[in-house]
Amino acid sequence: MDPSQQFWWNWWVNLAVATGTLLTVAVALFGEKLRAKLFPPVLRMRLLRKEGEKTELRNQSGQYIDDVRYYHLKVWNERRWSTAEQVQVYLTRIDEPGPSGKYQLAWSGEVPLRWRDQEFVPLLQTIGAAKDCDFFMVQKKGGLWLMPLITPNNMKARKEGKCRFLVWVQARSDQADSEIMRIQVSWDGLWEDGDTEMQRHLEVEDLAPRRK
């Protein structure tokens, strides 16, 4: 190989090395942002269990208060490799039956729901794997409570006895939001200990989602 050929050979080799280095640095600096832009996470939600989860309500001293049944929402990401950051599930609207029995607006706003075991987990979640949030609970002695992280003064979070209402919820993150879910809760005010028996008294229906 003559000197001229050697020069151009070295030149191309050095160019390839420099280009590879620049690409490696670019991927390290901008890869996550580019992936989030091109392939954002896809957040989904559904009711975790229609029968809820029966457990015992106890005070801070561990003393038994009553039997309760918790109902949860499951939040997951269909693109687990593209994580959703700063995720919260928001309660945005509550509808209740009017005089004719048709739903009408009872409350609207934006308040986050509690994550399951909220006392031990961050307020804002990163979701690749699925996580659960608290939706509402029913107490054996009577009463149904929605479970927002905070309860605005103009929201009636507790329902006494027989009730029917429609809740609008949405999971939101820095990268993407889920579709808006409309969940209907119907309760005749009665309690039974068995899962199957309780579903005869309290029904939770996931209505067709509303597009954002």
N, C-alpha and C positions, 0 to 999 in steps of 0.2 A: 504494500500500500504506500503510495507516494505521499509527501507531506500535505498536499492539497486535499487528498481523500481523507487522510487522518484528521485534518482540521474539521472537515464537514461531519465526519463520523462522531467526533467528540462533541461537536456543536449540537447535533441532534440528540445525542445521549444526554447531555446537560439540559437541553430543553425539556426532554421527557421527564427527567428527574424533577426539574423545577415545577413543571405542570402538575405532576403527581403530588408534590408537596403542597402546592397551592390548593389543589382539590381536597386533599386531606384536611387542611386547615379550614377550608370553606365548609366542609361537611361537619366538622367539629363545632364551628361557630354558628352555622345557620341550618344544620340538618334538621334539628327538632322543629324549628319554626317553619321550615319549608314543608316538612311532612305534615305538620298541623294545618298548614294552609291548603295543601293539595289533598290530603286525606284526613279531614277532621274527625274527631270521635263521633260516634252515633249513639246518643243516649236514649235508652228506653226505660219504661216503667210498667209495672203491673202490680196487682194485689198479690201479696206473698201467699196467703192462705185464706180462703173464703170463710173457713171456720174460726179463724183467729188462733191465738195461743192462750190457753187457760193457765193461770198462775195465781199466786197469792200476793195480795197487797199488804205490805208491812211498813211500819213507821221507821224513823231513823234508828230507833232502839231495837229494831228487829221484832217488835210485837205485831202479831197478826191483826189485821184490820178487817179484811174481807177477801172473797174470791173475785178475781177480775179476769177479763179476757181482752188481750191486746190484738189489734189489727195493724199490720205493717204493709208498707210498700217496698217492693224490690226495685232497685235502680241498677242498671247494668249498661255496659258499653259494648256494642257489637263489634267495635274495632279496638280490642283490648290493647293492641300494640301501639295505638295512638291515644294516649291517656287524656282524660278530661280532668282539668285542674280547677280548684276552687268551686267545687260542686255543692249546691244546696238545692233542696226541694222546696218550692214555694207554694203556699196556699194563696190563691189569687181571687177566689170568689166562692160564695155560698148562696145557693138558691133554696128557697122554701116554698111549699105550696101556698097559693093565695086562696081567696074565698071560693074560686071555681075549681080548685084542686090543681090548676096548672102552676108550674114553677114561676116564681118571680124573684128578682134580685133581693137578697136579704143583707148581704155584705160584700164589699169588694176592696181589694188592697193588695199588699204583698208582704206576707210574713213567712219566714222559713219554718218548716216542720223540724222536729227533733230527729236526730239520728238515733238508731237503737243504741242504748247504753251511752247516751249523750254525755253523761258525767265523765266518761273515760275516753272519749274520742274527740278529735278536732272538730270545730264548727264547720270548717270547709274541708271537704274530702277530695282526694284524688282517686278517680275511678277508672281502673282498668278492670279489676275483678268486681263482682257485684257487691253492693252494700244495701242494708235495709234502713228504712226510716220509720218512725212511729207515725201512725195515721190517727187512730182513735182507740179508746178503751171503753169497755162496758163493765159496770160494777154489779155484783150479784144483788146487793141491797137496793139497786136502782140508780139510774143515771148513766148517761153516755157523754164522754168528753173527747172533743177534738184535741189534738196535741201539738199546737204550734209552739215554737220556741218561746215566743212572747204572745200574750193575748191582748190585742187592742181593746180599748174601752168600749168601742162600738161593735165588737164581735161577741156573739153569744156562743161561747165554746161548749157550754154544757147544755145538754138536752135532757129534760125530765120525762121519763116514761116513754110512751108511744110517740114515735117521730118518723118523719121521712124528709130527706134533704139531699141536695146535689152539691158536690164539692168539685172545684176546679183546681188542679194541681199541675205543676210543671217543674222538671229538673233543669237547672241552668248551670252552665260552666263558663269559663273564660273563652273556650274554643267553640262550643256549640250548645244548643238547648234541645230538650226533648219536645215531642208534640205535647199539646195540652190534653191532659186526661180529665174526663168527667166521670166521677164515681158517685153512684146513687146508693145511699144507705137507707134501708127501711127496717124499722124495729117496732114490734108490737108491745114492747115494754116488759116482756117476760124473760125469765132466765131458766136455762137447764144446764146441768153440768156436762152432759155428753156433747161431743163435737157435732155429731149428726143431728141430735135433738135441738141443739142451739140454732142450727141453720134453718129450722122451721120457724124460728121467731125473729131472727136477724139475717137479712139478706144484703149482700154487698155486690153491686153490679157495675162492671166496667163498661161504660157506654162507649160508643164510637169516639175515637179521639178527634179533637179539633186541630186543624192545621194552624201553625203559627201565623 
